[in-house]
Amino acid sequence: MIATNHFIFVHMFRSGGTTVNNFLSEHFEGKMIGYHRPRKMIPASLQHLPVLGTIRNPWDWYVSVYHHAINFGYPKGASTFLNWLLDFEKLDFKNTIPYLLRIKDIPQKEKVLAYFPNTYDWKSIKIDNLTKSDCEKYLTSSYGFWSWLIEHMYCVDEKLADVSWCKTNSLDEFHLLLEKFNTNKEAKNKPITNHLNSMTGHNSYLQKNVPVPRKKDYREYYDDETRNWVYEKDRKYIDYFGFEF
């Protein structure tokens, strides 16, 4: 979560947030007030500020989460939610995604839960910042992980409202979003670029190649069955945002 004088950016995992965080820190004197901090935990003194968010096509998002986990040294040498969920077993995509869509129950639940901390760490930038309690809520949810995480990060009183969104396939349009708040005009011509992109096969943060680079087109990871799994589990927000496969 980045706070500026004009708005707050809430950073959802694997949705272009690192790129936006860096841009806001550089051009808007944005202050980090909690890595992956949910909207419902905005400090009271800042709750008057409008909220911005980025959102990624769920079919693409699940591929990104999968590669983030299977290359768990990427981008910052940190393991992630999915590593813990699968007890670091490296499965192929089709055998992984059922655990992110609540189609299969995870084995050894107590062992998995033991990986998760009991409290949030607002200072570290190497973690998903999901607690044991959050994981338990996910495991009893009927949603896929994408939808569950949207509600975890952005809902207040179980409602998703009053968030200004930018889709990650057009991050350059983030400038248009910023114009709504009459913010830094000089930053308008500054490009928003992503330097941590597994699709290049190289991790610029660690200065080395990732072990398993992803294919550029997320559609190559799906068959009809897995594509439909995502729609069935994430239909509510797929339709809300107008995403298509």
C-alpha positions in Angstrom: 0.0 0.0 0.0 1.4 3.4 -1.1 0.0 6.6 0.3 0.4 9.9 -1.5 -1.2 13.3 -0.7 -3.9 12.6 -3.3 -4.7 8.9 -3.1 -3.8 5.4 -1.8 -2.6 2.6 -4.1 -3.6 -0.8 -2.8 -1.2 -3.5 -4.2 -2.7 -6.8 -5.1 -0.2 -9.7 -5.6 1.0 -10.3 -9.2 -1.0 -7.4 -10.6 1.7 -5.0 -11.7 1.9 -3.5 -8.2 5.7 -3.5 -7.9 6.0 -1.4 -11.1 3.3 1.0 -9.8 4.9 1.2 -6.3 8.2 2.2 -7.8 6.6 4.8 -10.1 4.6 6.4 -7.3 7.6 6.4 -4.9 9.8 8.1 -7.6 7.3 10.6 -9.0 4.7 11.2 -6.2 6.7 10.9 -3.0 4.6 7.9 -2.2 5.2 6.4 1.2 4.9 2.6 1.8 2.6 2.1 4.7 2.3 -1.7 4.5 3.3 -4.2 1.8 0.2 -5.9 0.4 -1.8 -4.2 3.1 -5.6 -4.6 2.5 -7.9 -1.6 2.0 -9.8 -2.4 5.2 -6.5 -1.7 7.1 -6.0 1.8 5.8 -5.1 3.9 8.8 -7.9 6.1 10.1 -6.1 9.3 9.3 -5.9 8.4 5.6 -9.4 6.9 5.0 -10.6 10.1 3.4 -8.3 9.5 0.4 -9.5 7.8 -2.8 -8.3 4.2 -3.5 -6.6 3.1 -6.7 -6.0 -0.5 -7.7 -4.6 -2.6 -10.6 -6.4 -5.8 -11.8 -5.1 -8.5 -14.0 -7.0 -11.0 -16.3 -7.5 -14.0 -14.1 -6.4 -16.6 -16.6 -3.1 -14.7 -17.0 -2.9 -14.1 -13.3 -3.0 -17.8 -12.4 -0.1 -18.4 -14.8 1.8 -15.6 -13.2 1.2 -17.0 -9.7 2.3 -20.4 -10.9 5.6 -19.1 -12.3 6.2 -16.9 -9.3 6.0 -20.1 -7.2 7.9 -22.5 -9.4 10.7 -19.9 -9.7 10.4 -19.1 -6.0 13.7 -17.2 -6.1 11.9 -14.7 -8.3 11.6 -11.9 -8.0 13.2 -11.3 -4.6 14.4 -14.6 -3.3 11.1 -15.3 -1.5 8.7 -18.2 -1.4 5.1 -17.4 -1.8 1.5 -18.5 -0.9 1.4 -21.3 -3.5 4.7 -22.8 -2.4 3.3 -23.1 1.1 0.0 -24.4 -0.2 1.7 -27.2 -2.0 4.5 -27.8 0.5 7.0 -26.8 -2.1 6.1 -29.7 -4.4 6.6 -28.6 -8.1 3.7 -29.8 -10.1 2.8 -28.9 -13.7 0.3 -26.1 -14.2 -2.8 -28.3 -14.7 -2.1 -30.2 -11.5 -1.4 -27.0 -9.6 -4.4 -24.8 -10.5 -7.0 -27.0 -8.8 -5.5 -26.0 -5.5 -5.8 -22.3 -6.3 -9.4 -22.8 -7.5 -10.6 -24.8 -4.4 -11.3 -27.8 -6.7 -8.9 -30.0 -4.7 -8.3 -29.9 -1.0 -4.7 -29.4 0.0 -3.0 -32.4 1.6 -1.5 -32.1 5.1 -3.5 -29.0 6.0 -1.8 -28.5 9.4 1.6 -28.6 7.9 0.6 -26.0 5.3 -0.9 -23.7 7.9 2.3 -23.9 9.9 4.2 -22.0 7.2 1.9 -18.9 7.6 2.7 -16.3 10.2 0.1 -15.3 12.8 0.6 -11.5 12.2 1.2 -9.2 9.4 4.6 -7.7 8.6 4.1 -4.3 7.1 7.8 -3.6 6.5 9.0 -6.5 4.6 8.6 -6.5 0.8 9.5 -10.2 0.3 6.2 -11.7 1.4 2.6 -12.1 0.3 1.6 -10.9 3.8 -1.1 -13.4 4.3 -1.6 -14.8 7.8 -2.6 -18.2 9.0 -6.1 -16.8 9.6 -6.2 -15.5 6.0 -5.2 -19.0 4.7 -7.9 -20.7 6.7 -10.5 -18.2 5.3 -9.3 -19.0 1.8 -9.5 -22.8 2.4 -13.2 -22.5 3.4 -14.1 -20.1 0.5 -16.0 -21.2 -2.5 -14.0 -18.8 -4.7 -10.9 -19.2 -6.7 -7.8 -17.5 -5.2 -8.0 -14.6 -7.6 -11.6 -13.7 -6.5 -10.8 -14.4 -2.8 -7.8 -12.1 -3.0 -9.7 -9.3 -4.6 -12.2 -9.3 -1.7 -9.4 -9.7 0.8 -7.5 -6.7 -0.6 -10.3 -4.3 -1.7 -13.6 -5.1 0.0 -14.8 -3.1 3.0 -17.8 -4.5 4.9 -17.9 -7.3 2.3 -18.5 -4.7 -0.5 -16.3 -3.8 -3.4 -17.0 -0.1 -4.3 -15.3 3.2 -4.8 -12.1 1.9 -6.2 -10.5 3.4 -9.4 -9.1 0.6 -11.5 -6.4 0.1 -14.1 -6.1 -3.2 -15.9 -2.5 -4.5 -16.1 -2.6 -5.1 -19.9 -2.7 -1.3 -20.2 -0.5 -0.1 -17.4 0.5 2.9 -19.4 -3.1 4.1 -19.0 -2.4 4.5 -15.3 -1.5 8.0 -16.3 -5.2 8.6 -17.2 -6.2 7.3 -13.8 -3.8 9.8 -12.1 -5.2 12.7 -14.1 -8.6 12.2 -12.3 -6.9 13.4 -9.1 -5.1 16.4 -10.6 -1.8 15.0 -9.5 1.8 15.5 -10.8 1.5 16.8 -14.3 5.2 16.3 -15.1 4.9 12.6 -14.4 2.4 12.2 -17.2 5.2 11.7 -19.7 7.2 9.3 -17.6 6.8 5.7 -18.8 5.6 3.0 -16.5 7.7 0.0 -17.3 8.0 -3.4 -15.6 11.6 -4.5 -14.9 10.6 -7.8 -13.2 9.1 -9.8 -16.0 9.4 -13.6 -15.9 8.4 -13.8 -19.6 11.8 -12.4 -20.5 13.4 -15.3 -18.9 15.7 -12.9 -16.9 15.3 -11.5 -13.5 16.8 -8.0 -13.5 16.4 -7.8 -9.7 18.6 -10.8 -9.0 20.6 -10.4 -12.3 20.1 -14.0 -13.4 17.8 -16.1 -15.5 14.7 -17.6 -14.0 14.8 -21.5 -13.8 11.4 -21.8 -15.6 10.5 -18.9 -17.9 6.9 -18.6 -18.8 5.4 -18.7 -22.3 4.3 -15.3 -23.5 0.7 -16.3 -24.2 -1.1 -17.4 -21.1 -3.7 -19.2 -23.2 -1.1 -21.9 -24.0 -1.3 -23.2 -20.4 -5.0 -24.0 -20.6 -7.2 -26.6 -22.1 -11.0 -26.4 -22.2 -11.4 -28.0 -18.8 -9.0 -25.7 -17.0 -10.2 -22.6 -18.8 -13.8 -23.4 -17.6 -12.6 -24.1 -14.1 -11.4 -20.5 -13.8 -14.6 -19.1 -15.1 -16.7 -21.3 -12.8 -14.8 -20.2 -9.7 -14.1 -16.6 -10.6 -17.3 -15.8 -12.6 -18.4 -13.0 -10.3 -15.4 -10.7 -10.8 -14.7 -11.9 -14.3 -18.1 -10.5 -15.3 -17.7 -7.5 -13.0 -14.5 -6.4 -14.8 -15.5 -7.7 -18.2 -12.5 -10.1 -18.7 -12.5 -12.6 -21.5 -10.2 -15.6 -22.1 
